[in-house]
Amino acid sequence: MIHRQSPWLLALAGVALVTVSALWISGPDSTDDTPGPAGGPHGLLVLAAPEPAAPPPTIIDHTTLSRGDNVVAALGRLGLETGPREELLAVLREEIDLRKLPARSGLATARDEAGKLLGISVRSEDRRMLRATPPEADSGSWVTEWVTLPVETEIVEGGGVIERSVAQAFSSLPLGTALTLAFADVFQWDVDLLIDPRPGDTIRVVYELQRLGAVPADLPPFGNTASKRGDLLGLGKLLAAVYDGSEADSIAFWVEEDDGAGSYYDTDGNPLRKSFLKSPLNYRRISSRFTSARRHPITRKVSPHHGVDFAASAGTPVVATADGRVVSSGWSGPLGRAVRIRHGSEYVTVYGHLQSTARGIRAGAEVRQNQVIGFVGSTGRATGPHLHYTMIRSGQPINPLAFENPAVDPLPEALRPRLETAMDEFLARLESHGPA
């Protein structure tokens, strides 16, 4: 569907007064203060200038990509002929991967009254858009410019009672899905959202909503995409959060550093971030736990199972649970394709039955916590796709679901006032918004 709006860039018309000086000569020594013929002192002539002519209107056509749509079709709807369309596509491809434009991306053309193309805008992201201006002469080239859209931040709070999941408890809040993911990131070291939540647990958050700010007059409309002040753009920072449950209990406040980075801390300044993640992937269920005696599903022999098996779909990303260095990456007997990572002098983690490893994961490579190292598979001695995860401390296997997770460095004293400010600002909002 094509939408049209005119005028787009109407200049504000005003009335200007122009003062023209004309000297009334009454003689070389005249000091007469008598008004001149136009009524101004000393012969000053004051004329009211005519109103300037309004600029010709600009005609805006805009359209929105639908699911399964493409840019070529959209440009056709906007009236671009084949020759100019191919030229424009070449220009746009230098800035945007046109094959991956999401549905609801907006495109707009601006033309003068004679139909001459003045420019085109493509908005594929919430917070910025690309404008392309055609050459002024036949021998010139297109000029492209990324325009950052104004963003206004609103701080809101909300909460819920868990009946089935954290996602369900947040479902009534703005951007509930994104909020659930952010909440999981904050508490990923202390709360496993797949096994810890219990009916009746409560969660509360204070977070930023980012909305479109005052749109400059020279930005065109974009159909169904956000195009007016106040339209919701996305989630900002999660500023404070509480998980209050039977299996887990934690509180977090965002403390920002001078460079814009930051971390989450509890009320005592202890970091939420720990040395190891609770789990190395998003899984469906735990199919086998750490135990000293388990009957193997294939060999039927009873033997220790010094690890945890996480059932998940084949291809699910697996991440390193802590910073470290890869010891080995490749085939490892019954574990199939596996990765071993050493974390300092005390800990080693093992990730088995992988379908494949991520690029660059080889012996000697350094990895960071949460970095993807491989993908769930069923290689080796496995009855189906799952991840076998083992933790070893000082040469002895330990239960990764029950060990005491060492914390990282506490809050620096220089940042403690910022934590106190965050607590003063958000603690009451968390408590007051607790579910009834």
N, C-alpha and C positions, 0 to 999 in steps of 0.2 A: 504494500500500500504506500502511496506517495502522499506526503502532506506538504501543503504550500502555505507560506506566510510572507506577507509584504506589508510595509517595508521591514527589512531586517536591520539595517544600519542607519536609521533616521537620525540625522543630526538635530540637536536641539536648536530651534530657531529663536533668535532673540532680537531685540531692537537695540541698535548702537547709535550713540550720538557722536557725531564727528564735529569737532570744532575747527573751523577754518579761520585763520587770522588774516584780516584785511585791514591795513593801516589807513585811517582817514587822515589825509595830509591836509592840515590847515595852515601850514607854514612851518618853517624850520624851527621856530622857537615856541611853537604852540604848546600850552599846558592845559588846554581846555578839557574838562572832564565831562563835557556834554555827551550824552549817548549818541552814537553814530546812527546812521539810517536804519540799521537792523535792530537797534535797541540795546546793543552791548556797549559797555564802557570802552572808551578809547577806540571806538570803531571796530571792536571785535564782532565778527559776523558769526552767529551760531546757527548751524543748519542741521536739521534732523535727516540723517541718512535714510534712504529707503531700506526696507527689510531685505536682507540677502535672500536670493532665490534658494529654495530648499534643494538639496542634492537629489538627483533622480533616485527613485526607489530601487532597492535591491530585492530581487525575487529569490526566495529561498525554497528549495524543494528538499525534502528529507524523507528517508526511508529507514527501516529497521530490518536487520537480518533475522529471519525465522529459522527454526530448526531445519537442517538440510539445505538451507539457502547458501548462496555464494556471492562473492563480491562482483563477479562478472554480471550476474543477473541483476544485482542491486544497482549497478551503474547503468545498466540498460533501462531499468525503471526510472532512473533519474534523467534519462534522455541523452546520455552520452553516445555518440555514434562510434562505430567500430574503430576508426583510426585514432581519434583522441582517447578512446577507452583503452586501447592497447598501450598507448604512450603513458597514460596515467597509471595503469597497472604496473608498468616497469618502474615508475617512480615510487609507488607505494611499497612494492616488494623490497626495496632497499631499506625500508624502515620497519615493516611489519611482515610477519609470516601470514600471508593471506589465507593459507590453507587451515590455519588454526584459529581464525576469528570466531569468538563465541557467539552463540545466538544472542539476540538483543543488542548486538553492536550497532551503532548508529552511523549513518552516512548522510551528509548534507552537501548540496551544491548551492553556490551563490551566483546569480547572473544579473546583468543589467537589463534594462527594458528592451534592448535590442536582441537579447538572447545570448550575448557574449558571456562566456564562462569567466567568472572572477576568482573562483577558488572552490576547493572541496575540503571537507573535514571528515575524518574518520575517528569515531570514538569507540575503541575496543577495550578500554580500561575505565574503571570508575573515576580515577583521579586525574586523568590527563587525556588529551586527544591530539591527533596529528592533523595539521592544516597544510595543504599544498596549494601553491599559487602558480598559475601557468606563466610562461615567459611573456614578457611585454612585446618582444619581437620574435619573428620566426626563427631567428638564429639563437635565441636565448634558451635557458633551461629552467625547469620547474624549481621552485624554492619550497622546501619543506621545513616545518617548525613544529616541535612538540610544545603544547600549551598545557601548563599545569593548572588544574581547576582549583578554585578556592575551597577549603575544607573548614568546617566548624565542628568543634568537639563538644559533645554533651555527656555529662557524667550521670549515670543512672545506676540504680541498685535493684536487685531482685533476689528471689529465693524460691525454694520448692522442697517438697517432701518426696523422697524416693519411694516409689511403689514397685517399679520394675528396673529403672536405670537412671543414671544422671541425665541422659538425653531426654528421657520422659519428663524429669523434674524441671528441666529448662525449656520444655517445648512451648510454653506460653509466653516466653520472653522474646523481645526482639533479637533476631540473629541467634536463636537458640542452638542451632547446629554448630556454628562457629564458636559460640560461647562454650559448648561442651568440649570441643577440641582444645580450646585455650585452657579451660579448667583442668583437663587431663594433663596438659603440658606442665602446669604449675605443680601438681601433686604427683607427678609420675614417679617420684622417688619414694613416696610414702603410701600412696593409695593406688592399688590396681583396680581400675574402674570396671574390670571384667569379673572380678571375684570378690572384692571387698564390700561393695554396696549391699545393704540389707534394707528391706522394707521398713520405713519409719525413720531412716537416716535423713538428716536435713543438710541442705547446702545453701549458701548465701554468697552473693558476689556484689562488688562495686566495679563497674567497668565503663569504658568510653564507647560511645556511639559516634561515628564520624558521619556528618551530613554535608551535603553540598552547600557551600557558602553563597554569598551574593554573586551571582553570575555577571561578569562584565557584559556590557551592552553589545560588544562585537562578537559574542559567541552565539552560534545558531542553535535552534532547538534540535532535539534528537529523537523524535517520535516517542517510543515507549521507554527509552532509557532515561536515567535521571537527568533532568535538565532544568530544574527550578530549585530555588533556595529551599533547604530543608529536606530534600530527598535523601533517603538513607543510602550511604555509600558502603559502609562496612564497619567492622569491629576495630576499635583502637586497642589500647592496652587494658588488660585486666589489672585493676589497681589494688584490690583486696579480695580475699576469698576465705571461706570457712567450709570445712567438711566436718560434720559432727555425727559420728556413727558408732555402731557397736564394734566394728572391726578396725576402724580407723578414725582418728581425731586429729585435725590439723588446721592451722590458720596461717595465712600468708599475706604479706604486704610488699608491694613493689617499691624498691628503693633504686632510684636512678643515679647513675654516676655522671661525672662532668662531661664525659664524651657521648652521653646519650644511651650507653649500655646500662645494664642493671640486672638485679637479681631479686628473688623473693626471700623474705626473712620472716621468722615468727616474732612474737612480742619481746622475746629475750635477745633478739639479734642472731639467732641460730639460722643458718641458711636452709632453705627447703631443698636445695640441690644437694645430692649425696654423691658419693664416689661411684655408686652403681645404680642403674635403673632397676625397677622392680621386675620388669620383663623385657625381653629383647624384640618383641613384635606385638602386633594386634592379633590375638588368637581367638578361636571360637570357644575352646575349653581346654582344660588340662587333662590329657588322656592317660598320663602316668606320672606319679609323683616320686620324689626322692624316697627310697626305702632300702633297707638292707636285704630284703628278700622279695623277689618278684618272679612270677612264672613268665618267661619270655613268650610272647605270642607266636613266635615262629619256631624256636628250638624246643619250646615247652619245658626247658630246664629252669629250675629255681636258682636265681643268682641275684646279687645286689644290683640295684638300679640307682647309680650315683648321679642322678640328674633329674631334670623335669622335662616331660614331653608336652609340647604345646601343639595341639591340633589346629591346623590352619589350612586355608586353601593354597594349592600349589601356586607359586609365584609371589606369595605375600612377602614384602620386604622384611629382612632381618637386620637389626642394628646392633652395633657394639654397645654393650651396657656401660662401658667406661672408657676413658682415654687409655691408649696402650699402643703396643707394637705387635704386629702379626708375627707369630712364631712359625706357623705353617699354614698352607692353604692348598688343598688338593685331596686326593683320595686317601681314606683312612679306614680301610677294612670294613667291619660291620657298620661303622658310622657313615659310610659312603663318602660323598664330598663334604669336607669339613674345614672349618677355620679355627685355629687356636690363637688366642691373643694373650700376651703377658701384660699385666698392669702393675708396674713397679716391681719390687723384689718379692712381693708376698702372694699376689693373686694371678691366676690364669683362668680364662673362660674358654669354653669349647662350644661350637655351634655345628651340629651334625645333621646329616641327611639332606643337605642343601641341593636344590635343583641346579644352581649355578652360583658363582661368586660375582660380586660387583667388580667393575673395572678398577684395576690398580690394587686389588686386595691380593697381595703376595707376600712371601716371607720378607721381613724387614720393613714393611710399610707401616707408617704411623697412622693411627686412626683416632678419631675423636668420638666422645660419647654421642650417641644418637646418629652416627654415620652409618649409612646402609653398607653392609659388608656382603650380603648374599640374599638368596631368595629361597623360600620354603620348597622342599621337594620330597622325594621318597627314595633317594639313592641309598645304596647299601642294604642292610637288613631292616627293612621297614614294610609294614603292611599297608601304609597309606601316607599321604602327605602330612608331615609334621616336623617340628624342630626339636631336636634333642639338645638341651642346654645344660652344661655342667659348669660348676664353679669349683675351683681348687684353691685352697689357702695353705701355704707352706707345705705343699706336696700332698695334702689330704683333701678329698672331696667333701664339700659341705652343701647343706640344703639351701639353695638360693632363695627359697620362699621364707626362710626362718632366720637367716643370719643377721647380725647387727650391722647395719649398713653404715660404714664410716662417713662422717660429714666432711665437707670441704671447709675452707677457711671461714671463720665467723665474720660478722659485719665489721669492717674497719671503723675505728673510733671516730674518724673524721665524718663518716656517713651516719652516725647514730642520730644526730639531730633530724636528719631527713626521715629516718624510721619513726621517730617520735611525732614528727609532723603528720606523717601518713596515718599513724594510729589515732592522733587527735581528730583528723579529718574524716576517717572512714570507719573507725571501730563502732561509733554510735550508729552510723548508717547501717552497718552489718547487723547489729543487735536489734535495731528498731524494725528492720525488715524481716526478721525471723518469721517463718510460717506460724500461723496460729495453731 
